[in-house]
Amino acid sequence: MRIALKHQILMAPAAVLLLMTLLLCFLQYTYWELSQKREQLQKTGTIILSLTQANMAAQRMFDLARQHELRVREFLIDDQQIQELLDRLEEMHAHLTLAVQRIIPLMDLEQAKVDELLKTVDQLNPRLGLDLTQFLSGMAQLQPQLAALSSVTQQMKEASQPITSKDIDKLVDRAALVSVIALGAAIPIGILLSLYFSRHILRRVQRLSDTAGSIVRGDLTPPAAPEVVRDELDDLALSINRMTEQLIRVVGTEKLLEGAEEERRRIAMDIHDQTLSDLSSILRGMQVLQKQETCRDQAEVLEVELKGTIADLRHLMDNLHPQTLDILGLGAALQSHLERYIGKGDVPEYHLYISPEVDTAGLPRLTKLTLYRIAVEAIHNVIKHARASRYEVNLDLRGDQVVLSVEDNGVGFDTQQVTLGGGRGLNNIRERSRAIGGQVAWSPSRFSTGTRFELTLAVPAAGGERA
């Protein structure tokens, strides 16, 4: 299964990032283990310190109670001394309570033992009354409880392994070794993945570039289209395949038009060289017959008919292939056409503007001939259908574009019919312009009514006419 192009590009950095992430996780786990040991040792130290404080406070309270038990019982102590004794016992009890409260959260004790310990400590509170006999009895209960805590603490101390410099050195050495191995593996893996995918991508791009170059050089063999589009390069290959097929159709259409025009040119030349020559010879014979008295009337009638036939043939030749276009250029051919066939009789008034730069723009001969036929078709559409009193024909060079426009003041028409198909004349104009790469558009005229036709054609970058 082919990997998408964007995933191929991200594969190498993703692999390196994954290895770095694993390395960071390992280092984090290693130092977390060390942190756990340190936390355990700190916890054990806090318990030992708190337990020592509790034992000292309990022992001090026990000693004070033993010293004053007989004196309190025989009333050999005054109120001031009793108050001082209570204050000292309360101070020691506060230290004992604080130490016990620090120990309980740090040790894993049963709840029953915790409740019993807290109950014993609360019973020793001097504020509940100064009954030294009962106080000593409570102290006797507290001593084994503290001893049990000391035993548990000793077991925790023995279970905790102290952290030595050797342990730290070992940890640092292991982390450094793993880091070197991970970095040493990540860099070659990243380089190898980058080279593999980049060479794979570049080979496919080179094939597409070679195919595009072949198309530019005229080899219109379409590249093989991928069966399944898996990434952007497959999409590009499919687009080049379709573009080549469309280009083949366009070139085929151009060749067909060029062949048709060449055949029309050949027919026009044959008519000129053979048929007109024969008719001219007959005309000269008729003119000789006119000098004879007996054949003069018939010869004059035949001469008139023959001259009409010759004029019709010349008109047919010009429609097949305008010789003025080859001799004088596109502008002169259009002007000659208007003057000879349209500028006479009951036809609309026209204005013609031809930019002299058009004939020097380096348009191929077929392009000039196509522009000529499109202009003639557009003019005939105005005369036949627009019911206009005036129209304008402009052929101009604007920057790197040739612009042909025909604009009238007639009744106009719905320009959307061009999109929907239109008539035969509109289809001819659209197909001819498409064959030479032009863009056509119909829009409302600048006059108060009417239609504007415009064709825009890019001038080839390389000048020079094509034979």
Secondary structure, 3 states (H helix, E strand, C coil): CCCCHHHHHHHHHHHHHHHHHHHHHHHHHHHHHHHHHHHHHHHHHHHHHHHHHHHHHHHHHHHHHHHHHHHHHCCCCCHHHHHHHHHHHHHHHHHHHHHHHHHHHHCCCCHHHHHHHHHHHHHCCHHHCCCHHHHHHHHHHHHHHHHHHHHHHHHHHHHCCCCCHHHHHHHHHHHHHHHHHHHHHHHHHHHHHHHHHHHHHHHHHHHHHHHHHHHHCCCCCCCCCCCCCCCHHHHHHHHHHHHHHHHHHHHHHHHHHHHHHHHHHHHHHHHHHHHHHHHHHHHHHHHHHCCCHHHHHHHHHHHHHHHHHHHHHHHHHHHHCCHHHHHHCHHHHHHHHHHHHHCCCCCCEEEEEECCCCCCCCCCHHHHHHHHHHHHHHHHHHHHHHCCCEEEEEEEEECCEEEEEEEECCCCCCCHHHHHCCCHHHHHHHHHHHHCCCEEEEEECCCCCCEEEEEEEECCCCCCCCC
